[in-house]
Amino acid sequence: MDTERASPRYSDIDAWAPVDIAEAMIEGQFTAVAAVRAARFAILEAALAAAERLRKAGRLVYVGAGTSGRLAVQDGAELVPTFSWPQERLALLIAGGRSALLRSVEGAEDEVDQAARLVQQHDIGADDVVIAVAASGTTPFTVTCLNEAKRRRALTIGVANNRDTPILKEADHAIWLDTGAEPIAGSTRMKAGTAQRITLNVFSSVVMILLGRVYDGLMVDLQAVNQKLVRRSESILTRLTGRSGDQAREALHRANGNVKVAVLLLHGCDVKEATEVLSRAGGQLRAALADIGKPAPEPADLSDLTT
């Protein structure tokens, strides 16, 4: 497997000058980006299929072991505060359980019986979307989770860094990231890990946009769980409606912090009507505004939303 082989290019890397070692590592990150770009159509097809499956119900299920598992869990966990993805519609299955998030759990990636039990315990089925990630493409825990989920008619997406491996062969949608050999042979937290991180980020972001959780380039479904995000919610609302900060805060209070509901309140709806309009629009704010006869806003200056 390419991710395991030693590359002649790096055979004497321990004898290089530190600056050359660092340059080689950075060069590898560009290779990772190029691998993701080469797989962009596979990522898009997977995202489109996932969004279609998730429009009415179902969960996003992330599966992995070791570095790949930690990257998968990180991407899934970030969907809750960023896009208000419901916690009950998210499952994070990592070999070795929660302990494996902080330290290596020896032998966990080989626990195929545990993998099958986890899929059954979470009752993964036809409404769900499973994203299985493994650099090797052969990790027994991850392969077993994917196969068991597929047997139960979930939509399965496989992400791997080696061609023609079980995860890619068995998945409904295969995403091959051709990152090649690592500067340190077999250390897939490097190029392979970077490519996986970018892929998961792009995949989940596209899915969330398709599901209406982004509007006009803004996080209109964010959860304001700290003061920075409270301020961001207010800033988003003033940009989308042209209202003052005080009016935005009052609307957010009435909307229980829901930015999309608050936008509709400031366009003349009451809470009940705003909720109903959004429901009819499938959560899509653009469609909801069209429903009440309001045009989309002009492109906004987002410079103060980046902190």
Number of C-alpha atoms within 10 A of each C-alpha: 14 18 24 17 13 15 16 10 11 17 12 9 15 10 10 11 9 11 9 12 16 12 10 15 16 13 13 21 18 14 18 25 18 16 23 24 16 15 16 18 12 17 24 16 14 24 22 14 17 28 18 13 19 18 15 10 10 19 23 25 24 28 30 30 30 25 23 27 26 25 25 27 21 17 20 23 17 14 19 17 16 19 19 18 21 12 14 9 14 19 21 22 26 27 30 24 13 13 11 18 19 9 10 14 16 11 10 19 21 17 16 18 12 17 27 19 14 17 22 15 9 11 12 25 20 16 18 26 28 27 27 31 32 30 33 22 25 18 21 22 27 33 28 24 30 31 21 20 25 22 13 17 15 23 24 26 27 27 27 27 29 24 18 14 19 21 34 26 13 17 22 17 22 23 27 26 26 22 28 20 24 23 23 19 16 18 16 25 17 20 30 31 22 21 29 30 20 17 23 21 18 17 22 20 19 20 21 21 16 17 17 20 24 22 16 15 11 18 21 24 24 24 19 19 10 9 9 11 17 17 15 21 26 25 19 22 26 19 18 21 17 13 15 14 14 11 17 25 20 16 23 23 13 15 21 12 21 19 26 28 30 30 25 25 21 20 15 12 16 16 17 11 14 23 20 15 23 20 13 13 17 15 20 20 25 19 19 23 20 13 14 14 10 13 11 15 12 9 10 12 8 12 7 8 15 6 7
